[in-house]
Structures are given as structure tokens and as C-alpha cells.
Amino acid sequence: MDLRSRNNVTVTGRASDGPVVVLAHGFGCDQNMWRLAAPALAERYPVVLFDYVGSGGSDPSAFNPERYSSLKGYAHDVVEICEELDLRQAVFVGHSVSAMVGVLAARMAPQRIGALVMVAPSPCYIDDDGYHGGFSAQDIDELLDSLESNYLGWSSTMAPVIMGNPERPELGQELTNSFCATDPDMARVFARTTFLSDSREDLKSVTVPTLVVECSQDAIAPREVGAYVHAAIPSSRLVTLDATGHCPQLSAPEATTEAILGFLEVLR
């Protein structure tokens, strides 16, 4: 199978002596969610965008429920894309659940991924002893039950909550449209993989330079989670954006790109 078609891979940006930047989207989204942030990055660095199988312009015939019932399946896709493009020491920028996909991919192929940027990451959404993930186990069960029984209705209700910024309803509507454009059966698999995953132990394996980017207000990944991720990864940097919601690349693209560019300059 043509990997570039499978994942709708897009390569843009300018050649430079800096690293290639790989932008990865979260659940219910696609590479279009980076459209406000990608141009500023592409002015200085080569940029790779892609869609996970089951999202955006990816090849739906490549979807395998068993493979994508684990974050490792998505990480394998990332590694295969990096191999196809022969990337070396790329900077993987993962939004939301993709931050944890990046952790796994960097461990699988350390020669391919040399640094991580985690935008609104969460290694575990469910509260645990001494850990505040933001949701109880019952919350997640109800969320998944609602999603599985009425995906379009769930999308219309949850997307504005995830996006935040109620004074800017166009942002919530865009995320709703993105969710609704995703095949419901494929979305259900990705949702369960996302909200039931626990990657806390995987954070201990991170040895590459890492930037953690959180928002000052985020209903999905509260600041306690950002602090946890930062503390779990030795020598990571934590940047708190003066932004609301779980998708700062849309709600605060300038601040998001400024944080990423600052990190990239340190790597050069």
C-alpha cells in the first residue's frame, strides 16, 4: 500500500538546516486542524502533515479495528511514515492523544524522532489514586456509551465543550463539523483507544528533548495533567499558554506557534 496515500501525507515548508516538523492531529480531527499554525512553522522548517487512518483524507480501506484498538497501532503508522520519508531526528508535534502516540513512536524508532512537542497532552483521562486526569471512570463510561449510541448527537454536544471559547462559537462548530465528517464506526474505535488508554508508565521512557504545551483552561486536559507530564519527563520544558480550550492551534495559533518555534530554536 502507498503509505503517502494511506495517511494523506502532505509535505510543505522550506529546506533548512533545522529538523523536519511532523504535525499530528488528535481524535476526531485531521491535518486541517493545523492550518493556522502550520504556515508560520513552514516559513522556517520542512513540515509534514498527515491524517490517521480513519480520519480526514486517509484511505478508509486501510482501517483495521484490531490494529487501531491500541495507541501502538497509530504509533506504527507514524514510524512507517517517517521511514517512507526517510526522516531523521524529526520533531514530532502531537496534539492531545497524539502526544502519547509520539512517545510510543519515539521509543520504537529513536533514529527517526529526535524531539517531542506535546500540545494539550493527557497520558490518562481517568482519575486514579494521587492522579487527577479530569474524569471519573463513570464519566468515561457514560461518554463512550453516548458516543456509541448517537455519534452525531454526541459530536454536536461535546465538540463545543472540548473546544471551549463559547464566545467564539465558530470554533466549536468547526470541531463539530470535523467530528461529524469522521466515519462513526472508525471514530468509535479511536475514541475507546483514546479515552481508555493509560500511558503514564510510557512517559518514563522519554529521553528526547520534550516541550509540554498546556492551556491555562482546558476541560479535557487540566493543568494538573500538564504538571504531571512535565514532572514525569526529565528535563522537559512546560509552557502554559494564556488560552482556553483543548485546541490552541485553532483558538490561539500565534501563541502556539511561538512556543513551538522557541523550542525548535533551542534544538538548532
N, C-alpha and C positions, 0 to 999 in steps of 0.2 A: 504494500500500500504506500502511496505517496504521502509521506508524513506532512509535507507542507500543505497539501490539500486536506488531509485528515484534520489538522488543527488550524486551518485557515491562517497560516503563518504570514505575517507582514513584516518586512524589513525596511526600515527607514533611517533617517538621520545622516550625519556626516562622518566620514572616516576621521579618526583621531588616534592619538597615542594613548587615549584612555580606554577603559573597559567597554564592552558591549553591555547595554542595559536591557534586561528582559522584563517586560511588564506583564504581570499575571493577574487576572480578574478573580473575583470571588463568586460565591454561589448566586445563581440566578442572573448573572451578568455576562458580558462578553468584552472583547477588547475595546469596544466603543466607549466603555466607561472611563477609559484613559485619554479620551480625545482632547480634553482641556489641559492635561498635564504633559502629554507626550511631545507636543511641538517644542516646548522650551527645553526639554531634555535632548530632543533630536538636533537642536541647534549646535550642540557640543559633542554629542556621542552617537554612535550607532545604536539604534533602538529596535528591539524585536518585540512584536505583539503577536498574540495567538489566542485561540478560543479552545477551551477544554472540550473534549468530545461530549456532545450533548448540548453544547451552548453555541450561540451565535451562528457563524457561518461554517462550523465544523461539519465533518461528514457524519451524518447520523447512522450510517450503516456500520460505522466502526464502534458503536456503543456496545459495551459488554457489561451487563449488570453486575456480574461477579467481579470483574476487574475493578470497576469503579465503586464497589461497596467498601473500599478501603482507600485512604489517602495515598497509600503506596501506588495504587493504580495511576493516579494523577501524577505522582512524582516520577513514575516510569515514563510517562508521556513527556514530561519536561526534560528528562535526561535524553530521551530519543530525539527531541527537537534540538537540543544542544549538540548532540552528536551529528545530526543531519547538517547543521550549520557550521560544524567544527568550531564551536565556541570554546574559548579558553579563559578561565578565570573571569567569567561573566558576573555581573551584579544582578542578582535575581530580586526583583521588587514584587512582593506578593501582598495583595490586598486581602484582608480578612482571613478566610480559611487557607488561602494560597500562601500565607506566611508560613504555615505549618507544612504545606506541600514543599515549599522551598527548603525547609530544614531537612526533610527526608531526601530531597534531590541532591542537596549539597553533600550529604553523607554517602549517597550512592555513587556520586561522580565528583569527587573533590577537585579533580583537574579541570572540570567544566565550570564549576560555580565557585567563585573566589570571594564573594561577599553577599550579604543578605540585607535587604531593607524590608522590614515588616510594617505594613500600614494597617493600623487598627487590628492587630493580631489577637487571637484568643486560642490558647492551647487546649482549653476545656471550657465549655459553656455552662456546665453543671456545677453548682456549689458542692464543696466537699469539706471535710474537717480541715480547718485552717486555710481554706481556699475559697475565694469569692469569685465565681465565674459569671454571676449575674442572673442565673436561672436555677430553680429547683428542678429535681428530676421530674416532678409532676408538671411543671411548666413546659418542659421539653416534650414530654409525652403528649400533652394537650396540643402543643404547637404542631407536632408531626401528625397527630390524628386529624387536626383541622386541615392541614395541607393535603393529606392523602384523600380526604373525603370531598374537598372542594378546593382544588388548587387555584382556580381563578379568583374565587372569593377570598381565599387566604392571601393571595398576592395583593389584591386591592386593599386589604386591611393592613397587612404587615409592612408592605413596602414603604409607606409614609412614616411608619414608626422607625424602621431601620434607617431611613434617610435622615430623619429629624428635620429641622428647619421648617416648621409648619408655616412660617411667614413667607416661605418660598415654595408654594405648592407645586410649581412646575418641576421641582427636583423629585419630589415624591411620585409625581405622575410618570416621570421618566423611568424611575426604578420599577414602578408598577408595570409599565409597558415592557420593560426588559424581562421581568419575571414572566409575564403573560406570553411572551414570544417564545419561551422555552417549552419544549415538549414536556407535558406533565409527568409522564412515566419516567423520563430521564431525570427530571427535576426532583422527583420523589427519592430516587436513589442518591442523588448528590446531597439532598437535604439530610437524609439519615446519616450519610457519611460525615457531613459537616457537623451536625449538632450532637451526634453521639460519640464523636472522636475524643480521645484524650491523649494529647501529645506532650504532656508535661515532662515525662521522662526523656522524650526525644530532645528537648531543649538542652539537656546536659551534654549532648553530643556535638553541639555547635562550637566550632573552633575558628571559624572565619570571622572577619570584621562584620559587625552587625549594627544596624540602626533600627531602633524601635520608634515608630511614629504613632502617637496616640492623639485623640481629640480631647479637649477639655470636658466635653459632654458627649457620651456615646452610650446609648441604651443597650447595645449589643456587646460591646467590649468596654466595660467601665474602667476607670483609671487604676483600680486595684489590679486589674489584669495586666495592664501595661507595666505596672511596677513589678509584678510577678515575673513577667517575661524578661524584663531588664535585669532583675536580680538573678535569674536562672542562667543567664548567658554571660560568662565572664567577659569583661571589657566591652560590653555593648554600650551603645550610646542611646539615651532616651530623649526624644523631643516631644513636647506637648504643644500641639497646635491650638491656637485660640480659635477653635472651630467646633461646630456642633454636628452630631450625627456620625454615622458609620462609614460614610463615603466622602472623605475630604478631598479626593481627587476631583470630585464634582462640586462640592459645596465651598471648598477653599483651595482651588487649584494652584494659585500663586504661592500660598504658604507651603503646600505640599511639595511643589517642585523646588522651592527654595531649600527646604530641608534635605531633599534628596541630592540636589546639586552640591550643597555644602558637604555632605558625606562623600560624594564622588570626588570632590577636590582634595579631600584628605587622603583618599586612596591613591591619588596620582603620584 
